[in-house]
Amino acid sequence: MAEQTNVTERQKPTFRWRSIGKFGSEAALMAFVVVFLFPIVFTITSSTKTRAEIFAMPPSLFGESITLDNYVAVLRDAPFMRYILNGMIVAFLGTLIVLVVSALAAYAFGILRWRGRDHGMLVYLATIMIPQEVLVIPMFLLMQRLGWINTWQALILPFAFGAFGTFLLRQFFMNLPYELVEASRVDGCSQFRTFLQIVLPLAKPALGVLAVWTFITFWNSFLWPLIVVNDIERIGTVPLGLQTFVGEHGASWNLILAASVVSIAPTLLLVILLQRHLVKGIAMAGLGGR
């Protein structure tokens, strides 16, 4: 009995320290959440202020009255819904192409076994180290030679064949049991059928992560559309549309903030819809493999 009492007394401080550590971790996590969410909340609240209230000192989270005039002005004075539609087209088609190309390339680099596979993947990954600013001039000259300036394909195709998606899916494929592929081959499945019916359904979480990442990348792209698009009202995307609120006499920050809130909605909705796949994909897409 004495020994049991001593064991119990030893366990109490340990349990207490674990509780304190858990509480401290949760408190730190909540603090980080507040820090990261504050700019978003401030943007939303400031979009309902007048221009004078935005620059008022001392600054305040809310204005004297909440007004939706900024949103009305954004939708009335500029073809902002057209920019959103253009951005949706570019981001959706670009994401679709990236998913198809990356999945096929990742299957070749991660599942198939052929001589020089790992060396070829290293060369492919080396392209990620090249900054976009270095590529824009040769890509612009190529688009000009092809006659694609101010076209949809110029906005989508140049960045639809990157190595990041292939790398992400390859790491996921390499963690799959290779016995599944061997069993499908024994049953008479072709390579494409094995990829389509065996490997691809298991890769839904990783595909969800890549889809969200790629969609947001295309949606927020500014430098390349700025260079390759001349007719902003016809095929201009959301970042180019935000630039229209900056004039010779300064920026209309109340309109920019309202337009920014509207532009956040599609990506936020996408993240909410694919939240389950995102969490699972991030947890399962490790860095191990064969």
C-alpha positions, 0 to 999 in steps of 0.5 A: 500500500505504501508503494502504491501511495508513493507511485500515485504521489509521483504521478500527480506532479507529472500529470500537473506539468502535462496539463500546464504544458498542454494549456500553454501550447493551446494558448500559444496556438490561439495567439498565433491564430489571432496574429494571422487572422487580424489582417484579414479581419482588419481588411474586412472591417476597413472595407466598410469604412470611408476613405477618411476613416481608413486614415483616421488617427488613432486607427480603429477596427470599425468606422463610425457606421458600417456601409456597403457603398464601397462594394456597390462602387466596386461592382458599378464603376469597374467590371470587377465581376468580369475580372473574377470570371476571367480569374476563375477561368484561368485558375480552373483550367490551369489547375486542371492541366497541372493535375493531369500533367503532374499526376502522369509525371509523378506516376512515371517518376514514383511508381514506374521503375526505369534506369535513370529515374532518380537522376531525371527527377533531380534535373526536373526539380532543378527547374524550381530554383529558377526565379519567375523574373528570369523566365518572363522575358524568354517566355514573352518572346516565345508567346510573341513568336506564337502570336499568343499575346493577350490570349487565354493560352498565354495566361495558362500554359506557361506555368501549367507544367511546373515541377512542384506538383510532380514532386508533391504527388511523387512523394505521395505515390512512393509511400503507396504499397508497391504490391498494389501495382504488382497485383494489378499487373498480375491481374492483367491491368495495363499501365494506364488502367493501373494509374487510373483505377488503382493509384489515382483514387488513393491520391485524392488527398494529395490531389486536393492539396495540389489543386488548392495550391495551384488554384491560389497560385493562378488566382493571385498571379500578377507579374505574368498577366501584367506583362502578357495582357494588353486588354485588361477589360477583356481577359484581365484577372483579379490582381490586374483589376485591383490595379485599376483602382490606383490612379494618378491622384493616388489609390482609392484604398476603400475600394481596393479593400472592398475589392480584395474582400470580394476576391478572397471569397472564391479561394476561401470557398475552395479551401472550405470545400476541400478542407478534409482532403487538405488535412489528410493530404498534408498528413499523408504526403511525407518525404519518405519512399523507395 
